[in-house]
Amino acid sequence: MDVMVALVELLLTTELYNKDLNFTVDDMPHHIRAHYWSAVDKTVPRPVYVTESDVKQIYGVDGIRESLATLPFVEFEEFGSLITLTVFDLAWRWFVKQPGAREVVGKNPVLSSYFEKKGLLNASYEAAKKADLPKEASRAWIDSLLADVTGEKDSDDMLKLVYISAPDEIEQSLNDLVLTEDQLEEISKIGRAIEYREYLKRIGLTDIGKLLFVGPPGTGKTSMARAISRELHLPLIEVRLSMITDQYLGETAKNIDRTFYLSKRLSPCILFIDEFDFVAKNRSSDENAALKRAVNTLLKAIDNISLVRDGVLLIAATNHPQLLDHAVWRRFDEIVEFKLPDLDMRREIFEILLRKIEGEIDTEELAELTEDYSGSDLRVVLRDAVLSALLKERTVLTQDDILKAIHSFDNRMNLKTREAVT
């Protein structure tokens, strides 16, 4: 983005936000909102001022002071490095004539609202709201909620149990995954449930938003949970049940309660529980009373959480569904199956993995040679092929590079199988 266009976007946005109290913090575009966000107030407090340092931090540009002289409607105050608009009308008239202005406005709800009323730049407030990221997508939002949690009793122990990701920190999107029609449909259902959350609450349909992901290792359960976080702009709280199981089983039940409590404090969010079978085992298969209490605590916690009521989407994942207690299954409103990819899916996975890699590759042949491979296995194969090519100082991949990597992977798996049998 041109430095001056970026500066004027910031000045116009902050002035409109300061003057029009109908604008909420959600109307402030994501990149500006994140910079001015107040963890204490959980909003962007008015009035908002613009300094030379703000421009540098938001847009990553430096040395704008020398360029300000080209803008007759901008004033720079040496004291405090404050930048202000002197004539608002001149500023917006200059802005609309600049290349890239329409693209900028398309992701800025404040400016879109203003220019839509003027019939300029094909601006649409509703379209800009959809194109922009909500406040929940940023680390700043999460940190402001965590600030309230920190200092509570057992807060340190509670925060050690989980890994929290902001949606804008997650690199993998749904476009990076090869999903089945059923999996895509479940994502669409959840999106609709969030959109119509108040309606569902009003009609009393609150037992929604508890998904159980079932399938072999490496089939994309964790990747899909992370991609959903990015797609739906919901913070992701990840926990592995093996990590919250304490040598004192009574503490395990407390850890489960702490995890679910934290998810409600950070809502709206996704609570993703991996290795779900580690605790949610069939109670009849284990005579340990403390472990049975841990299972009961987990079941009760699942019962007491809701996407509609609490704003928490619960996703649990297991590689071993046969170990789950029978009472677990009916706690989930949807069971999402993850199978090993078929021929067409393997070809699509290879095509996605090879998108940024130069080389003439026959993905059809690769797909045929990798039956029973998981998506994770295919990534390992490609990684080995790339590293082997780099050893020869080549960044262009060949079919033979990947075929050798497949052969090497097969040998490792055969060795692993023989060791397991022995």
Buried (B, 14 or more C-beta within 10 A) or exposed (E): BBBBBBBBBBBBBBBBBEEEEEBEBBBBBBBBBBBBBEBEEBBBEEEBEBBBEBBEEBBEBEEBEEBBEEBEBBEBEEEEBBBBBEEBEBBBEBBBEBEEBBEBBBBBBBBBBBBBEEEBBEBBBEBBBEBBBBBBBBBBBBBBBBEBBEEEEEBEEBBEBBEBBBBBBBEBEBEBBBBBEEBEEBBEBBEEBBEBBEEBEEEEEBBBBBBBBBBBEBBBBBBBBBBBBBBBBBBBBBBBBEBBBEEEBEBBBBBBBBBBBBBBBBBBBBBBBBBBBBBBBBBEEEEEEEBBBBBBBBBBBBEEBBBBBBBBBBBBBBBBBEBBBEBBEEBBBBEBEBEBBEEEBBBBBBBBBBEEBEBEBEBEBBBEBBEEBBBBBBBBBBEBBBEBBEEEEBEEBBBEBBBBBBEBBBEEEEEEEEEEEE
